[in-house]
Amino acid sequence: MAAPTVEEIRANAYVGFDTITQQIEHKLLKRGFQFNVIVVGQTGLGKSTLINTIFASHLIDTKGRKEADEPVRQTTEIHPVSHVITENGVRLRLNIVDTPGYGDQINNENCWDPIVKYIKDQHSAYLRKELTAMRDRHIQDTRIHCCLYFINPTGHSLRSIDIIVMKKLSEVVNVVPVIAKSDSLTMEERESFKQKIRAELVHHNIRLYPFDTEENDEEEVQLNESIRASTLPQLVGSERNVIIDGKSVRGRKNRWGVVNVEDEKHCEFVYLRNFLTRTHLQDLIETTAQIHYEAFRQKQLLALKEQTNTRAS
Ligand SMILES: Nc1nc2c(ncn2[C@@H]2O[C@H](COP(=O)(O)OP(=O)(O)OP(=O)(O)O)[C@@H](O)[C@H]2O)c(=O)[nH]1
């Protein structure tokens, strides 16, 4: 019998486990993905516009007062909406939670409570489902993966409510602060405002996303570092098109001219969109499960154990 050729040896040696990545992809594509984001910031800062601009669809409506005599909301409300968007066969279920009324009262004390409670309630619901004897194969995940916190473009500094709330939120969720409506500032004002806010965030020790963990390799640590260095994108949102150099682009007219939302020389919208959808979508989801939910779960289970011990003794 003739000795096998190199090709025959190679063909016989192929086991096929390298297809596991395709098998996983097939399963994940069938199930689809889930991304839950909450938007927090004073009325009229452009929260709905920004979300609709990022996902290029009209997903949420403005909650502003339509008539001058409409009463101002007395409390922070929680308005979740859910949409399924599809891109190249990938299905993404998007839960967007709007928080109208936040920061709008004269006395804003505790106006953040409904937001923190909502985030914790989602962790709690997930934990309950996880602990049932006959748990679902796939638990519907409503845990909030990202909180976009809108900072007023005052040109001065953070308000005390921003500091308190970002601190509270960063204990339970990935907080990504953004400078809203940055076209109301000149380029010089924007840069100095950004530097000021960054220094304040560091001074007040506000722990923003992304976090370094012991498991991070060199590349991930460097990536996190670069994200932190570019924290606070200065945004302009728009659901309308304007004509620039004969081309119709997503943008808005202001007193200085026209802003092309997608032009990095005009604002940092593209940076935020890439960060949320192209580079960090999966990491935001993972960090929620591994850091925020894990901390919540540990606390709840320890409390439960203590209760049981007290009852037994
Ligand atoms: N100049 C400027 N105006 C903006 C920008 N984004 C939104 N707007 C406008 O600001 C107004 C309020 O925008 P919304 O997106 O409804 O703001 P919101 O924060 O969702 O407001 P509420 O739903 O009331 O909480 C609208 O007239 C928008 O067209 C922006 O980046 N720059």
PDBQT file of the ligand as one rigid body, heavy atoms in Angstrom, charges set to zero:
ROOT
HETATM    1  N1  LIG A 401     -28.725  73.381  19.930  1.00  0.00    +0.000 N 
HETATM    2  C1  LIG A 401     -29.016  72.111  20.157  1.00  0.00    +0.000 A 
HETATM    3  N2  LIG A 401     -30.309  71.772  20.333  1.00  0.00    +0.000 NA
HETATM    4  C2  LIG A 401     -30.594  70.464  20.542  1.00  0.00    +0.000 A 
HETATM    5  C3  LIG A 401     -29.584  69.470  20.585  1.00  0.00    +0.000 A 
HETATM    6  N3  LIG A 401     -30.179  68.268  20.824  1.00  0.00    +0.000 NA
HETATM    7  C4  LIG A 401     -31.495  68.522  20.910  1.00  0.00    +0.000 A 
HETATM    8  N4  LIG A 401     -31.756  69.826  20.738  1.00  0.00    +0.000 N 
HETATM    9  C5  LIG A 401     -33.076  70.502  20.754  1.00  0.00    +0.000 C 
HETATM   10  O1  LIG A 401     -33.441  70.696  22.122  1.00  0.00    +0.000 OA
HETATM   11  C6  LIG A 401     -34.846  70.486  22.292  1.00  0.00    +0.000 C 
HETATM   12  C7  LIG A 401     -35.082  69.397  23.347  1.00  0.00    +0.000 C 
HETATM   13  O2  LIG A 401     -34.539  68.190  22.878  1.00  0.00    +0.000 OA
HETATM   14  P1  LIG A 401     -35.011  66.763  23.446  1.00  0.00    +0.000 P 
HETATM   15  O3  LIG A 401     -34.244  65.732  22.736  1.00  0.00    +0.000 OA
HETATM   16  O4  LIG A 401     -36.486  66.659  23.420  1.00  0.00    +0.000 OA
HETATM   17  O5  LIG A 401     -34.533  66.905  24.951  1.00  0.00    +0.000 OA
HETATM   18  P2  LIG A 401     -34.841  65.921  26.156  1.00  0.00    +0.000 P 
HETATM   19  O6  LIG A 401     -33.679  66.008  27.067  1.00  0.00    +0.000 OA
HETATM   20  O7  LIG A 401     -35.216  64.578  25.650  1.00  0.00    +0.000 OA
HETATM   21  O8  LIG A 401     -36.077  66.622  26.819  1.00  0.00    +0.000 OA
HETATM   22  P3  LIG A 401     -37.221  65.958  27.723  1.00  0.00    +0.000 P 
HETATM   23  O9  LIG A 401     -37.808  64.834  26.908  1.00  0.00    +0.000 OA
HETATM   24  O10 LIG A 401     -38.160  67.094  27.925  1.00  0.00    +0.000 OA
HETATM   25  O11 LIG A 401     -36.596  65.510  28.989  1.00  0.00    +0.000 OA
HETATM   26  C8  LIG A 401     -35.396  70.116  20.902  1.00  0.00    +0.000 C 
HETATM   27  O12 LIG A 401     -35.892  71.294  20.323  1.00  0.00    +0.000 OA
HETATM   28  C9  LIG A 401     -34.174  69.640  20.149  1.00  0.00    +0.000 C 
HETATM   29  O13 LIG A 401     -34.259  69.846  18.747  1.00  0.00    +0.000 OA
HETATM   30  C10 LIG A 401     -28.224  69.872  20.398  1.00  0.00    +0.000 A 
HETATM   31  O14 LIG A 401     -27.283  69.083  20.446  1.00  0.00    +0.000 OA
HETATM   32  N5  LIG A 401     -28.004  71.213  20.188  1.00  0.00    +0.000 N 
ENDROOT
TORSDOF 0
